[in-house]
Amino acid sequence: MGIPSADWLVRPIGPVDETEVSAVLAERFGVTGTVHDLGSQQDRNYRVRTETGDYVLKIANPASDPAALRAQCAAVERLSDAMSGLRLPRAHAGVDGEVVQRLSVGGVDLVCRLLDYVPGEPIMDSRYLAPPVVARLGELAGRVVAGLADFAGVEQERPLLWDLRNALTVVETLAPHLPDQERAARVLRASRAAHTLLEPFVDRLPVQVIHGDVTDNNVVCEPAPDGRRMPVGVIDFGDLGLGWTVAELAVTCASVLHHHGAGPASVLPAVHAFHMVRPLANEEVDALWPLVVLRTSVMVVSGQYDTLLDPGNSYASVALDREWAMFEAAVSVPAEVMTAQLRHALGRPSAQLLPVAEHTLLPGLPDDVASLDLSVSSEELHTGRWLAPDAETALARAALTAGHAAVRTRHGEFRLTRTTVDDSVPAATCALGVKLRLAGPAEIRAPWAGTVTRHGDTGVTLHTGGLDLLLDGVDAEVQPGPVVSGQQLGTVAAHEGVRVLGVQLFRPCATGGRPPRFAPPELAAGWLEVCPDPTRLFLAPDASDAPSSAPDDAPLSARDAQQAVTEAELLERREHSFATVQEHYFETPPQIERGWRHHLVDTRGRGYLDMLNNVTILGHGHPGLGEAVHRQWQRLNTNSRFHYASVVELSERLTGLLPAELDTVFLVNSGSEAVDLALRLAWAATGRQDVVAVEEAYHGWTYASDAVSTSIADNPNALASRPPWVHTVAAPNSYRGRHRGPQSRRYAPEAAARIRELAVQGRPLAAFVCEPYYGNAGGMALPDGYLRQVYEATRDVGGLCVADEVQVGYGRLGSHFWGFEQQGVVPDIVTVAKAMGNGHPLGAVITRREIADAYRTQGYFFSSAGGSPVSSVVGLTVLDALRDEDLQANAREIGAHLKDRLLELAERHALIGAVHGSGLYLGVEFVRDRESLEPATEETAAICDRLRELGVIVQPTSDRQCVLKIKPPLCLTRRSADVFADALDDVLTHGW
């Protein structure tokens, strides 16, 4: 792998006058047109625009071999034949029939080629790359190496700078010349460590002709419907040559690492996609990350060296920061950890067995060792207890106080106690070690022979044949040096009255250092393989209770893999047993198993800000509600035909919140049932059936509520399939409807005229049903006076007015408790649900006594769970909490602040067409053009996916699915509102 001399170092070519370029084009290729310098690190590239098409003239560096340039052209032809649909820079022969033409510039003999200009845009910036884009990069790299697998047109007689077989020599040659020797030293250390890991495989890695630079800069992209730049072509074959096949993938992966928000795990989609096209052998998987480190090291030293040789080369200078960012990301995780993570991702976890312990670590440890459950499903961490800094210590002390002699944590557990909220970066939640707390003294003995070193005041490390045992909390009695199996190392040190010992196993990495105590979920599999479970060192096998059902002696990566499979299997089981029309959020949804206030937590301890859940108006896990339900369920739960106090109290509380004439309550199970009953009441009271509904609205899924639901987002056939008794009026959308801005005042008289027209036609209304605040449009206020005019027309023809408050009611608007109050009207019937039960199935219909009594003509009404003792207590407790916690005022204050933040974003981001709503009933509408208002539907879905990656749950709404539905629990804080606004700003600034 050595390079005998430095003749491979390439001095960048000087500038070529555009007049000379034009002359070469005309003389050598018979082409005339305008030229534009594209820049390059070592060559000179010019875009040529002609009347018949566009080209790129590439003037090669003097060091370039014409034979190599011809080979590049031949490779492109090979790929063009093998890969239909892929855009490639095919070469055009000159007037003499040769693709490589000679020229002289300033007395220097050069060569050039004329290539097709490949339409599309390279990814020249460091904006965020979404997983599908990263996957496409990996797929292209795989297709290129597959297409060149038997290509034999390259004879590599001298070593090349970018051939990763030469990487260490390149770094060692150039690093001494760099101005920043501190960085140079880091790069050297990393390169040597990576080379050490690579050495066992170098003779077994397949070698072929590779492109050598399938990177973000050397692909061209077309915008997908969601606005993401998807690679569709490959350019710049200047690094074509012999190399390790897996080096092609390493180069691609390295190019991902400088992008916004990228980390080592960001490359996994590329690796998987490459593997699907060209399967990776085990040794290639093991070599991949060391090669990524070497690639980024070469880029750093060569980039800085180029700027020394050619200080005016802006192309090289601009790249320095992103090259350093790639290196920093590549070495941020030990290569051994990333290799284990890559194996896990490809379904190839290695099984490295632990040495058998000859002596127990804690020989005096009693059998009565309690195991703390700190997982997301722990029964000991309700009501936000997991957020307390001392949560783990408090639970451990409680176990000791209860009489246990010792208590331990669990290895490999994703700890809820390590979850953070309002954080765009997932917390490190996976435990890589175990902590023991003991009530009494305990000896510590070496489980096997080895060498002892000390770290800190109470730290001891036992080194044994490629495995380190790290102990923290040791009153050490042993001196550094060799120890025999069973030798006493010390005793467990006391800390605040309790003896605490940290135990961690670690397979040392080439770069040295100690492992972290916790790993982020996306790298947990890799870290768990490097940090195996130490529990068997102090507990008998039957005493272990690992957090998964895998055998406790299984390799930890396998146990982690089983958890991942379990999550995937759960989704598959859902698809098989749960009707698929009951859709789930996100294509690959997180498994949410915990909620607290306005946050959610998945099974790996990732915390999310819930900006979507308008059902849980009080927030998740409300302690008062949980306690009230528990008490009532222990006492009584039955149906409302029995006589008990809570159903009366809830009915009185509801009527007390409404105008006096709305004095009678029906209690039901859901919003759908409430709207259905409201329509049946109108039919019974009027003796008619015709109903007018607003277009683009959703009211429920029962027969009647679905019939008046006109949203094509919920039912694409809604308008065509509605029964003849349903009539519609235009959606009063003042932003994108047929009447906009001040002209939106025309919606009301048009709707009123339609209602009166129906009466003249012999179809007088039974009811007009409408959300008093336009929810399906994204929380849009109705035009001023809309309901007043429409209600007047409805009553003029003898109909009833139904206000569907299922989404908007209960103080969400901040300024009003009920949506209809904002319009200054009083409906005849009000429907409410969702917020009424804070997630419990509970709804209500409130109306006048004579309307309720009219239902007798239809028989009696009964809802099994509606108004049950438990449901009634839920309803009462929600109302108490809304009042006592002043949540309507919070919605008003925080909602106003959030709307101001969103409006400020709209001034800076053209994609935001409008910000709708009031209080915590908001919508951000995305448009591709503010004049045409073309909906940014696909972009909205992609933005939601990116926001989820940043720890925010939000979803699209409206018939065009281009509005962010912002309806969080009313306990939302100012900090969390800012977190959401900042996350949205990040996505709109850096991409999705």
Buried (B, 14 or more C-beta within 10 A) or exposed (E): BEBEEEEBBBEBBEEBEEEBBBEBBEEBBEBEBEBEBBEBBBBBBBBBEEEEEBBBBBBBBBBBBBEBBBBBBBBBBBBBEBBEEBBBBBBBBBEEEBBBBEBEBEEEEBBBBBBBBBEBEBBEBBBBBBBBBBBBBBBBBBBBBBBBBEBEBBEBEEBBBBBBBBBBBBBBBBBEBBEEEEBBEBBBBBBBBBBBBBEEBEEEBEEBBBBBBBBBBBBBBBEBEBBBBBBBBBBBBBBBBBBBBBBBBBBBBBBBBBBBBBBBBBBBBBBBBBBEBBEBBEBBBBBBBBBBBBBBBBBBBBBBBBBEBBEEBEBBBEBBEBBBBBBBBBBEBBBBBBBBBBBBBBEBBBEBEBEEBEBBBBEBBEEEBBBBBBBBEBEBBEBBBBBEEEBBBEBBBBBBEEEBBBBBBBBBBBBBBBBBBBBBEBBBBBBBBBBBBBBEEBBBBBBBBBEBEBEEEBBBBBBBEEBBBBBBBBBBEBEEEEBEBBBBBBBBBEEEEBBBBBBBBBBBBBBEEBBBBBBBBBBBBBBBBBBBBBBBBBBEEEBBEBBBEBEBEBBBBBBBBBBBEBBEEEEEEBEEEEEEEEEEEEEEEBEBEBBBBBBBBBBBBBBBBBBBBBBBBBBBBBEBBEEBBEEBEEEEBEBBEEEBEBBEBBBEBBBEBBBEEBBBBBBBBBBBBBBBBBBBBBBBBBEBBBBBBBBBBBBBBBEBBBBBBBBBBBBEEBBEEBEEBBBBBBBBBBBBBEBEEEEBBBBBBBBBEBBBEBBEEEBBBBBBBBBBBBBBBBBBBBBBBBBBBBBBBBBBBBBBBBBBBBBBBBBBBBBBBBBBBBBEBBBBBBBBBBBBBBBBBBBBBBBBEEBBBBBEEEEEBEBEBBBBBBBBBBBBBBBBBBEEBBBBEBBBBBBBBBBEBBEEBBEEBEBBBBBBBBBBBBBBBBBBEEEEBEBBBBBBBBBBBBBBBBBBBBBBBBBBBBBBBBBBBBBBEEEBBBBBBBBBBBBBEBBB
